[in-house]
Amino acid sequence: MCGIIGYIGGKKSTDILVDGLRRLEYRGYDSCGVALIDPGQALYLKRVSGRVDALDKLIASDPIKKSAAGIGHTRWATHGVPSEDNAHPHTDCSGQVVVVHNGIIENYLELKEKLEKAGHRFKSETDTEAAVHLVEEKIKALNATGRSGDGDQLEPVFFEAVRRAAAELKGSFAMAVIWAKCPNMILAARQHSPLVIGLGNGENFVASDVSAFLKHTKRTVFMNDGELAVVKKDSVGYFTFQGKKAEHDPVTIQWDSTMAEKGGYKHFMLKEIHEQPGSVENTLRGRLLPLKGDVLQREINLPSELIKSVKGVQIIACGTAYHAGLVGRYVFENFGLQTSVDFASEFSDRARMVGADVLTIAVSQSGETADTIYAVREAKASGSKILAITNTLGSTLTREADFVLYTHCGPEIGVASTKAFIGQIAAMYVLAIHFAVMRGTIFDADARTYANELLKIPRLIEDALEGEKAIARVADRVSGSEHFLFIARHINFPIALEGALKIKEISYVHAEGYAAGEMKHGPIAIIYKNMPVLAVATTSSVLDLVAGNIEEAKARGAEVIAIVDEDSRKRIKASQYIVVPKTLEILSPLLTVVPLQLFAYFVALAKKCDIDKPRNLAKSVTVR
Ligand code: F6R
């Protein structure tokens, strides 16, 4: 799980590569590097164990004079420890062929054995190195068949060598390859890992993600699996691994590069928490108003026969997206459609339980989570149709799915997911209401009430965000605690899980999310004097029960911080109150999650943690 970038054009390549790598650091950040070819065909290679800032300093201490093509990489280790030797780019024995790679080459051991027998010397522990030696071997074989030459004459040899190598690699890869003897081109190959091309004027880009080049161009091509791109300064050509020409129409990305920057906030996470009113608005936009069956159909092209005939829904997702799925289950079942939710990583054995009469909904911010994509393939193999809920245009998930509902939340850079989560939940409401209308399990008047209340949510999130300073004070006061407990019932139970996940991932402290009613069946034993217990206690059908569970926690010495609305506050006795606006019980997760995200943020801030890039994590988990 890494970020790759390539640049060819007239500007200072190192600046463009380093800037692109900074924007890709959310994909991994344990080591990084760049490689460039100067017009004299010499290779310039710089790698560091550590972050892009260190690479930038290294480049500044020994700058390249002029440059043409260049590639770069920021790494999240899979094969081989984080170190300079294992950092990309990797070179062949001649030191002239260079590769950056994201993904996992599954047959690398087999290839390595063969290549070592043929005389290649490996210098790293990575799977990637097999790819670069394989390209070298193919070049040798092609030269041996008399296709040698120099400069541009060698371009067909380079292309053919990379094509043959790509066709032989198994597993997942997005690669960019340069060869010192062909300074005027970059070759890029995609198989099950994200890869996009940025089309500029007299310059072109290759990257794992558009954020790496949006500052320079918005014109983008999303490559398909099994394709190679020949990237030159003034042209890009596409081919299949079989060597056939492929066609692509560029799309124009609406995000601008400042949308991917911090916009005055201290961290991306805080910025993204504040962007949530807009995220919900964007997810709802144009999808709710007429409340007739065809509104969503046009957007997601989900056939009405399918909506009417399915007997149930199966949701698969990981982490925060899984919590959105749990909220989705309450919502779908509220409208009478049986729904199961599974971790994508645990879905294998359950895949045979779905079939053509179950719609599988895969939820993923990135659309690149390997566990989710594999689970989708398993559900598909069982005959289920797949609907993807994702934030990422052109992602692998969107290609695997039969139907897609985009959340349109904009780029989420903070590793801890916030605005994408709220967009995923909003998408669940849109879908569930649409299904209920189409299946006749809701009265039109009720559907209108839900829709109207949903449309008020963005403003109510703004009100909830006004509690930020008070939340910061509470969080700061209890930030020294080693343990946190989050409790809730019913549709807010997933929010308790999400509150605990947020604090774990960015503050590195132990936190548990628990169904409030389950506490007395064992976990209540962990409560000790002054332990912070965050309880979601907004107005609901289960408020009295939650009030009782709060009393039980207090009786064991807990310091209860209650998330309430103005009405429920009168019925709850807690040490601290965080007030959110009142809405319908079923919509309350869209508001109750906001203070818990802020709470996690301020605890992490007090502990001086690296909030946007927590240790051991990466934004997009593209390995299983
Ligand atoms: C937590 C978080 C992760 C992701 C999970 C799935 O804040 O971000 O738990 O939710 O890795 O990622 P996506 O949604 O990209 O499939």
Boltz pocket constraint, residues with backbone or C-beta under 6 A from the ligand:
constraints:
  - pocket:
      binder: B
      contacts: [[A, 318], [A, 319], [A, 320], [A, 321], [A, 322], [A, 363], [A, 364], [A, 365], [A, 366], [A, 367], [A, 368], [A, 369], [A, 372], [A, 415], [A, 416], [A, 417], [A, 418], [A, 501], [A, 502], [A, 505], [A, 618], [A, 619], [A, 620], [A, 621]]
      max_distance: 6.0
